[in-house]
Each structure stands twice: as structure tokens, then as C-alpha cells.
Amino acid sequence: MEKIVIRHKVGDFETWLKGHQERVQLFAPAVTDFQTFQDQDDPKSVCMVMDVMDMEKLGAIINDPGVMDAKIRHTVIDPVIVSSPIVT
């Protein structure tokens, strides 16, 4: 299991927030759990911390052209930044 962080901006925070259940379903094949955060100094900047069981599946989900419809519905603004833990 790997914990990652995904960060991006949204056009409308309330619209994005209402899409939570759809995101749960979308990421379910690769992610066991995730938490969502909103930047305190920028309400249109959001972050998800995910427990990922399969990074390849997550990559396929994120890069699936069909996911573009969900991104539009949720007002996601590119770039979507994915960060992984640093192993020391």
C-alpha cells in the first residue's frame, strides 16, 4: 500500500465537493481510502491523500479519456499533480 497526494484547482468548490461519491466509485478499483482537503488560503485548491493498493490501476484511471467527463462535471482544473512519498 502506498500513500500519495493529489492536488489540483477547481472551478467551483461546491460542485467539486458534491462529486465525492462519484470519486469514491471511480477510484475504488485502485484506492482503499482517501481524505479530501481544501487549502485555507485558496478555497479553489484541493488535495486528496489516498491509500493506493495498485498504482498502475490508478494511473490507468487518471489517464482514461472517459474520466475527462468526470473532471468536467467536478470542475477540475489541470494540472493534476500527483506526489509520492520520499524514501530515505
TORFI-614071 format. One record per residue (C-alpha): chain; residue in three letters; residue number from 1; y, x, z. Coordinates in steps of 0.02 Angstrom, whole numbers, plus 50000, padded with zeros to 5 digits. Each point is the difference from the previous one (the first is absolute). Example, Ala and Ser with C-alpha at 12.3 -4.5 7.8 and 13.67 -1.06 7.14 Angstrom:
{unit:A code:ALA pos:1 y:49775 x:50615 z:50390}
{unit:A code:SER pos:2 y:50172 x:50069 z:49967}
***
This chain:
{unit:A code:MET pos:1 y:50000 x:50000 z:50000}
{unit:A code:GLU pos:2 y:50171 x:50066 z:49954}
{unit:A code:LYS pos:3 y:50168 x:49937 z:50061}
{unit:A code:ILE pos:4 y:50137 x:49997 z:49869}
{unit:A code:VAL pos:5 y:50180 x:49941 z:49989}
{unit:A code:ILE pos:6 y:50069 x:49901 z:49853}
{unit:A code:ARG pos:7 y:50189 x:49981 z:49987}
{unit:A code:HIS pos:8 y:50108 x:49907 z:49876}
{unit:A code:LYS pos:9 y:50155 x:49891 z:49984}
{unit:A code:VAL pos:10 y:49998 x:49812 z:49972}
{unit:A code:GLY pos:11 y:50123 x:49887 z:49912}
{unit:A code:ASP pos:12 y:49984 x:49862 z:50131}
{unit:A code:PHE pos:13 y:49923 x:50036 z:50170}
{unit:A code:GLU pos:14 y:49957 x:49818 z:50041}
{unit:A code:THR pos:15 y:49909 x:49978 z:49834}
{unit:A code:TRP pos:16 y:49905 x:50163 z:50028}
{unit:A code:LEU pos:17 y:49954 x:49949 z:50178}
{unit:A code:LYS pos:18 y:49930 x:49832 z:49940}
{unit:A code:GLY pos:19 y:49880 x:50097 z:49888}
{unit:A code:HIS pos:20 y:49910 x:50080 z:50148}
{unit:A code:GLN pos:21 y:49838 x:49901 z:49983}
{unit:A code:GLU pos:22 y:49991 x:50037 z:49815}
{unit:A code:ARG pos:23 y:50018 x:50186 z:50039}
{unit:A code:VAL pos:24 y:49860 x:49987 z:50129}
{unit:A code:GLN pos:25 y:49886 x:49926 z:49866}
{unit:A code:LEU pos:26 y:50057 x:50122 z:49866}
{unit:A code:PHE pos:27 y:49966 x:50155 z:50105}
{unit:A code:ALA pos:28 y:49842 x:49934 z:50087}
{unit:A code:PRO pos:29 y:49875 x:50092 z:49887}
{unit:A code:ALA pos:30 y:50073 x:50169 z:50054}
{unit:A code:VAL pos:31 y:50095 x:49973 z:50163}
{unit:A code:THR pos:32 y:49934 x:49943 z:50169}
{unit:A code:ASP pos:33 y:50169 x:49971 z:50083}
{unit:A code:PHE pos:34 y:50185 x:50027 z:49974}
{unit:A code:GLN pos:35 y:50162 x:49977 z:50093}
{unit:A code:THR pos:36 y:50167 x:49963 z:49920}
{unit:A code:PHE pos:37 y:50169 x:50069 z:50050}
{unit:A code:GLN pos:38 y:50182 x:49975 z:49950}
{unit:A code:ASP pos:39 y:50127 x:50140 z:50011}
{unit:A code:GLN pos:40 y:50130 x:49963 z:50132}
{unit:A code:ASP pos:41 y:50142 x:50071 z:49897}
{unit:A code:ASP pos:42 y:49946 x:49924 z:49833}
{unit:A code:PRO pos:43 y:49924 x:49825 z:50005}
{unit:A code:LYS pos:44 y:49941 x:50017 z:49820}
{unit:A code:SER pos:45 y:49896 x:50155 z:50038}
{unit:A code:VAL pos:46 y:49822 x:49964 z:50058}
{unit:A code:CYS pos:47 y:49850 x:50101 z:50049}
{unit:A code:MET pos:48 y:49815 x:49964 z:50022}
{unit:A code:VAL pos:49 y:49884 x:50109 z:50103}
{unit:A code:MET pos:50 y:49823 x:49974 z:49935}
{unit:A code:ASP pos:51 y:49826 x:50045 z:50059}
{unit:A code:VAL pos:52 y:49915 x:50040 z:49835}
{unit:A code:MET pos:53 y:49811 x:50005 z:49982}
{unit:A code:ASP pos:54 y:50001 x:50040 z:49813}
{unit:A code:MET pos:55 y:50147 x:50094 z:49925}
{unit:A code:GLU pos:56 y:49932 x:49986 z:49823}
{unit:A code:LYS pos:57 y:49992 x:49810 z:50013}
{unit:A code:LEU pos:58 y:50175 x:49995 z:50073}
{unit:A code:GLY pos:59 y:50064 x:50106 z:49856}
{unit:A code:ALA pos:60 y:49917 x:49884 z:49876}
{unit:A code:ILE pos:61 y:50078 x:49848 z:50085}
{unit:A code:ILE pos:62 y:50174 x:50076 z:50004}
{unit:A code:ASN pos:63 y:49989 x:50055 z:49817}
{unit:A code:ASP pos:64 y:49920 x:49840 z:49935}
{unit:A code:PRO pos:65 y:50117 x:49921 z:49871}
{unit:A code:GLY pos:66 y:49956 x:49829 z:50073}
{unit:A code:VAL pos:67 y:50082 x:50052 z:50163}
{unit:A code:MET pos:68 y:50168 x:50001 z:49910}
{unit:A code:ASP pos:69 y:50007 x:49810 z:50018}
{unit:A code:ALA pos:70 y:49982 x:50015 z:50189}
{unit:A code:LYS pos:71 y:50132 x:50137 z:50006}
{unit:A code:ILE pos:72 y:50120 x:49886 z:49907}
{unit:A code:ARG pos:73 y:49962 x:49850 z:50112}
{unit:A code:HIS pos:74 y:50024 x:50108 z:50155}
{unit:A code:THR pos:75 y:50160 x:50077 z:49931}
{unit:A code:VAL pos:76 y:49931 x:50178 z:50015}
{unit:A code:ILE pos:77 y:50117 x:50131 z:49928}
{unit:A code:ASP pos:78 y:49927 x:50163 z:49932}
{unit:A code:PRO pos:79 y:49970 x:50135 z:50045}
{unit:A code:VAL pos:80 y:49857 x:49961 z:50119}
{unit:A code:ILE pos:81 y:49977 x:50158 z:50104}
{unit:A code:VAL pos:82 y:49828 x:50037 z:50074}
{unit:A code:SER pos:83 y:49988 x:50131 z:50137}
{unit:A code:SER pos:84 y:49841 x:50075 z:50072}
{unit:A code:PRO pos:85 y:49975 x:50093 z:50164}
{unit:A code:ILE pos:86 y:50028 x:50186 z:50003}
{unit:A code:VAL pos:87 y:49845 x:50093 z:50054}
{unit:A code:THR pos:88 y:50042 x:50154 z:50102}
***
